[in-house]
């Protein structure tokens, strides 16, 4: 009979994923919380050469040991005999694991804060980047009170949220900004585990969303020049359609990026033990 011991910390999302996975397969394990316990931290270092959790020590019937650092699902499946599931089932489990890993990352305060701040900044860029001359003029006028300048700046956010249900461009812009914030949080988390991280899809998504933002008929959109020779009524319909498609393309690219980061974390899922 296998004897499984998991070294973990209270706030490690990957540790929770590992334990939940074992529990879902009715596999018994013992756990050691290394929080504020230098002796257990030293045990992890002695066995793995690193200071990361979760660290799993599996003792087989022949007294040989298997050491696993992080939530290494393929290796666990192989050792525990859980890799006999059908390919379709395995893919569904992998996708579900990716979602849970993304959720666990966002469950940590510092990453949640990064997501909120990044989403706020991205929405501001999409709202004001193409209207920067107007914004610059307002903020450069000394006779305008600071409170009114700030009110004008935040009015862009307010109008976007107020138009969420009746303006496809505003709705997709907000959705993209939320996803972009999540993408940044995952990028930061992934960056702590890998020295080489690609963010091309994230930047590509922002470019597509920027293309779809702004007002096509009032000249604050990148597609305004394309509609210069079209009637006003037609321009509105075409502008909204093209703008929404641009934002949807941005959302698709940013979702791909989020999925890529989630999968990367699923293969390199450790937390610092101290």
N, C-alpha and C positions, 0 to 999 in steps of 0.2 A: 504494500500500500504506500502511495506517495505521501510524503509529509511536506506541506507547503507553508512557508513562512514569508510574509510580506512586510517589508520595512516601508513605512509611509509616514506622512505628516497630515495634520488635520485639514489644512487648506489646499492640499494638492489635488487638483481636478483629475489628473491622470491616475492618481491612486484610487480615487473613487470609481473611475471607469473600470480599472482592473478588478476591484473587488466586486463591482456590480456584475461584471462579465462572469466571474467565477461563480457568483451566487446564482446567476441565471442558468448555469449549467450544473447546479447542485454539487459543486465542488467545495469541500471543506478546506479551510486555511486558518492559520494562526497569523496574527498581525502584531507588529511592534511599532508603536508610535515613537518616532525619534525626536519629536519636538522637545527642546530643552534637555536632551539626553546625550551628552557628549560620548558616552560609552557606546551607544547604539550607532551614532554617527561614525565612530571609529570602526565599528564592525562593518559598516557599509564600505568604507574606504579600504579596509583590509581585504574585503572580498571582491570588490569591483574596481578599485583604483580611482573611483570618482566619488563625489559627494552629491549624488542625485537620487531621487526617489521617483516612482516606486522601485524598490529592489526586491526581487523575488528569489528565494532560495528553495530549491526543490530537492528533497532527499529521496532517492529511489530505494527500492527494496534491497538492492545489493550494496547499499550505503554510499553509492556514488552520488555526486551532487551536480545539479544544473543551476547555473546562476544567470538570471535575466535582469537586465537593467532597462527600466522603462516599461511601458505597456506594449510589449512586443507580441501582438496577437498571433501572427503566423507561427512563431516559435512555441507559444503556449499551446496552440492547437495541435502542433506536432507531438509535443511531449505528453500532453494530456489525452491524446487520441480524439480530438474534436474536429479534425480536418476531413471527416468523411461526409460532410454536408455537400449537397449538390451545388454546382457552380452558380446557378441563379440565386439560391439561398445565400451563398457566400457573398455574392455581390450586394444583395439587400442588406445583409449584416454589416458589410463594409461601409455602405452608404449611411446606415443608421449609426455606426460607430463614428463616422466623420461628423455627423450632425451633433452627436453627444460631445465630441471633443470641442467643436466650435462653441457649443453652449457652456462647456466647463471653462473655457478660456474667458468668455464674456462674463462668467459668474465671479471672476476675480475682480475686485474693485479697481485696480490700476488699469486693467484692460477695458473694463466697462467705461471708465472715465475717458480713456483714450478714444474709444469708439464714439462717445457723445461729443467730445470736443472736435474730433476729426470730422464727424458728420456735420456739425455746426459750421465749421470752416468751409467744407466743400459746398454746402448749400449757399453760403455767402458768396463764394467764388462764382457759382453758377448764376446767382441772382445779379451780382454787381460787376463781374469782370467785363461784360460787354457794355456796361453802362458806366464804366470807370470815369470818363470825362465829366459826366453829370455829378457823380459822387465826389470827385476831386474838386469840382467847382464849389459845391455846397460846403465842404470842409475847409476850403481856403478862404471863405468869406468871414472876416472877423466880426462883422456886425450881426451875424447869426449866432444866437446863444448855443452853447455846447449841448444843452438839453435838447434843443430842436435838431441839431445835427445828428445826435444819437437816435432821436425819434425817427428821423428820416431814414437812417441806416437800418434800423430794425423794422421799419415799415415794409421793407422788402421781404423779410421773413414772415411777417404777419400776413401780407397779401398772398404769399405762396400757400400758407396753411388755410387761409380763408377760401382759396380757390381750389382746394384739393379735390372736392367732389364734382366740380363743374368745369374744370380746366385740365384736360389730359396732360398738357405740358407741365403744369404745376405739380400734378399728382406724381407723374413719373420722375420729375426732378427731385421731389422729396424722397421717394422710394430709393432712388439712386444714391442720394446723400446718406441715407441710413445705412445702406449696404456698403457704401464707401467707407463709412466710419468703422463698420465691422471688419472690413478688409484691412484697414490700417492697424487695428488692434491685433488681428491675426498675423500681420506682417511683423509687428513688434515682437509678438510671442515667438514666431518662427525664427526671427533674427537672433534670438537668444539661444537657439538650438543649432543653427547652421550659419556658417560664415558666408555662404553664397545663396542669396535669395533673389529670385527674379520677380519683378513687379510690373512686367510689361502689360499684362492684361488689365491691371488696375489703372495704369496711365492711359491705355487704349480706351478703357471704359469712360474715363473722365473726358477724353477728347471727344468721344461720341456724344456724351451728355452735354458738353459745352456746345457742340454743333446744334443740338436740339433745343438749347435754352434761348432765352431772350424773346423779344417780340418781333416777329418777322415783318409786320406791317408798319411798325413805328421805327424801324431802322436799327434796333438793338439786337439783331440776330445775325449770325454768320450767313444765313440763307437769304437775307434781305436783298442783296444784289441780284440773286437769281429770280426774284419776283418783281423786279423793277418795272418790267413791261407788262405786268398782269394787272387786271382790274382789281380794285380794293376788295370787293366781296370775294372774288376768286382767290386773291392773295391770302385772305384770312384763312379760308379752308385749306389751301395748300400748305400754308405756313404751319398751321396746327398739326396737320397730318405728318409733314416732314419732321417737324420738331419732336412729335411724339415718337416717331420711328427712331430718330436719333437717340432719344432718351432710353427707349426700349433696348436698342443695341448696346448702349452703355450699361444698362442693367444686366443684360446677358453676359457681357464681358466681365463685369465685376462679380457676378455669381460664379463664373468659371474660375476666377481668381480666388474667391473664397473657398470653393471646393478644392482647389489645388493646395492651398495653405492647410486646409483641414486634413487632407490626405498626407501631406508632408508631416504634420504634427502627429498623425496616427502611427507613423513609422519612427518618429523620434520624440516620443512622449515621456519626458521626464521633467521633474521639478527640482529645484535646488533644495537640499536637505537642511541648509542653514543659511 
